[in-house]
Amino acid sequence: MSFKLAAAELNVTPAAVSHRIKALELDLGQSLFTRQYRGVELTEAGALLFVSLQRGFETISDGVSRIRYLNDQTGVTIAATTAMSGLWLTPRLAAFWRAHPGIAISQMVQDTGVPVGPAAGSPDLSIHYGRPEREADETRQLFHDRILALGTPQFAETHGITGIPDLLRAPLIHTISGTHAWTDWREWFETLGWPPPQGPGFALNNYLISLQAAEDHVGAVLGWEGLLGSHLQSGRLVQLVPETMISPCPFYLRIHAHASANARLFADWLVAPDTEG
């Protein structure tokens, strides 16, 4: 009931509001407001228009809410690191879409922390390497396998790697990440009963880049069988020594509390044994 307050809310001048109201009244042939010294009041015609517009905006708002709800129920967002997305998740999506063409999957690919809660930007699902028992949400294990020392055949030949003593002196690629704690070479050697490595090291903060460096014969890299099946099958990387380490942590799926029914369907599909595509 104030052109001045309306102008402030619309971020225009009171004169602009008054001008538009007068133009509307002229078009309708009716006065919508009674102007008074301390403000304005609706006329009968103004009250009728107010109620009609209010109902219209409520209908529009309801329609928008229904559309958003429909999208929330059909679409699924899953967060994963660059490495997990590229090496494991993305190759499986085509098979899921063939089985469930009506469910859209959006990936949130990031190497930082995952947003939590139902707010915008929070995923329905997320993939982690670590301790699932520390999560408050429901989790599903994806795989828990062996960690291998990998490199190219050319790298193995150049550095004469026939056993772990040779590997201790060879160039090694270290993946450093403050958010996602990859198992490192020191832990790998220590678990197998050997001292820390003595050879040159190359530190990288992205696992995919670490793999590329290994393929370029820069050094040896640690690899998880569940992630690197295609690299091993193609011969791009080979197991340098027969010794392996059981991974101290599994890769697991976290089902966030606000996950939809379709998100849970996708989660069940991901952990099923026949999702290789």
N, C-alpha and C positions, 0 to 999 in steps of 0.2 A: 504493500500500500504506500509505496514511496518511489517516485521516479528517481530520486537521488540515490537511494540504496540499490535500485535496479541498475542504474548506470555504473555504480561501483562494482557490482557483481559481473556486469558485462564488459567492464573496462572501457566504457565510452563516456561521453559527457551527458549530463542530465538533459541538455538541450537536444541531443541526438535521440534520446529515448522519447522525449515529448514530441519531437517531429514525427517519429515513426508511428506513435500512437495516434496522432492527429490524422496521418495518412490512412491508417487502418479504419478509423472512425468515418472518414470521408468515403472510403470504399464501401463500408457497410451501411452508410446512411444512418448510423446510430451513435450516440455517445456511449462510450464504454466506462468512463470514469466521471465522477463528480469532483471537480477541482475545489479544494478547500485550502485555507491558509496553512494548516499544519500537515497537509498531505492530500491523498486522494482516496475516494471510495468507489467501489464498483457500482455501476447502475445495474438494472435488471438484465439488460442486454449483455453487459460485461460479465455478470455472474454466470449467465447461460453459456457464454463463450468460454469462460474459465473452466467450467465443469466439463465441457466437450473436449477442450484441449487436454485437460488433466487425464481424462479417460483415454484419449488417443496416445498420449505419451506413456501411460501405463501399459497399454497394449503393445506398443513398440518395445518397451523395456522387457516385457514378458517374452516377446518373440526373440529378442537378442539373447536373453538368458537361456531359452530353450535351444537355440542354435549352439551356444557355447557348451551347454550340457551335452548335446548330441556329439559334438566334437570331442569333448572330454571322454565320452564313453567309447568312442571308436578308435581314437588315436592313442598311441602308446609312445612314451619318450623313455629312452634308455641311455644312461651315461656310461662312458667307458674311456679309458686312456687311448691315446693315438695308437699305441701298439696293439692293445686288445681289440680295438675296433678293426684295424687293418688286417691283423693276422688271424683273428678268430671269429668275431661277430659278423662283420660284413659278408664274408663268404657264405654264411648260413642264411642270410635274409631272403635270398631268392627262393630257396626251398620253402620258407615260411609263407611268403606271399603266394606261392603256388597253392599251398594248402589253405590259406586264409586270405583271399584277395580283398576282402572288405575291411581289413584292419591295416591302418597306416602306421608304420614304425618310423619314428624320428630319432636320430642319434644325436646325443650331446657329447661331442668328442672333445675332451679336455684333459690336460695333465695337471690340473689343480684340484682343489677340493670340490666335492659335489654338493650343490645346494640341497637343503632338506626342508620338509614341510610342504603344504599344499600351495604355497605361493607361486606366482608366475616364475618360470625358469627352473622349477624343481622337477626332476624326473620321476617317473613311476618306478623305474628299476635302475640299478647301477651295478657295475661289475668291479670287483676289488680283488687285490692280492693281499692276504693278511689273515687276521684272526676273526672269523665270523662270530665266535662266541662273545665278542665284545660289542656286537651290534644290538641295539634295542629292537630293531625291526626283524621281521622274519627273513631268513637267509636260506639259500640252496647252494650246495656245492656243485661247481661246474666240472673241475678236474683237479687232481692232486697227483702229480707225476714226478718224474726224475729230471734233474738238472744236469745237462751234458756240457762238456767243453767242446766247442765247435770252431771250425775254421775251414778254409778252402784247402783242397789237396795241394795246391801250389804253396800255400803258407806252410803246411806240414812238411813238405819236401825242403823248402828253403831253410827252415829252422831245425830240420832233422828231428822232428818230434815223433818219438816211438814210445814214450812213457811220461809219467808225471814229472820226473826229474828234468826232462827237457822242457816241459811246459812251464816249470818254475822260472826258467831263465828267458822264456820267450816273451815277445810283446803281447800285452793283454789289453783288452778294451773294457773299461769300467763305465757302467751306466750309473750316473749320479742323479738322484732325484730326492728333493726334500719332502715331497708329498707322498710319493709312492716308493716305498722302500724295497727295491729289488735286492735279492740275495746277491752278495758280492763275491769276488774271487777269494778274498781272505777267508771268509766263512766257508767257502767251498773246499779250499785246501785244508783248513783246520778240521772240518768234519771228516775228511778222509785220512787224517793223521799226518798231515804234512805242514811244514813251516810256511809263513807268508811268502808270496812270490817275490822274486828278486829282479825280474826283468823290467824293461821299460813299460810304462802304462800310458794309455790314452783315455782321458775322461770325457764323456759325452753325457748330455742331460736328456737324451731322447733314445728310447730303445730301438726304434726303427732305424735311426741314424747309426746306432751301434751295429746293427745287423748289416747295414750297407757298408760300413767301414770294414767289417769282417769279410764281406764278399769282395771287397777291393784289396784283400790280402794285407790289411793294415795290422791286424792282430787277431788273437783268439777271443771268442765271446762266449758267455754262458747262455745256454738255451734251454727252454722248457719244451719237452716233447709235445705237450698238448697244444702249444702255440706254433711250433715250427715244423709241423709234419710236411708241409709243401716244400720247405727249404731242403729237408733231408731227402725226400723222395726225388727231387729234381737233381740232387747232387750239388746244388749251389754251396751248401755247407755240409761238412762231414764230421762225424764224431772223431776227435783227435786221439783220445785215450779211452780204454774200455771202462775205467772207473767212472761211476756216477754218484750223485748225491740225491737222496730223496728230498724233495722240496719241503722246507720247514713249514710252509703255509700253502693252503689251497687257493685257487681262484674260485671266487664264490659270487653268487648273485644276491643282491640285497633287494627285497621287495618293500618299498616304502609304504608307510601306513596309509597313504591316500591313494594307493594304486587301484586302478579300475579293474573290472572283471576281465576286460580284454588284456590288460597288463598281466594279470595272473595266468590267463590262458597262454600268453607268450612265454611267461616264466616256466610253466610246465613243459612247453614245447622245447625250450632251450636245454633243459636238464634231461630230457628224454634221451635214451641211448642211440636213437636213429635219426639225429638231426644234422648229420654231416652234409646233407644236400645231395 
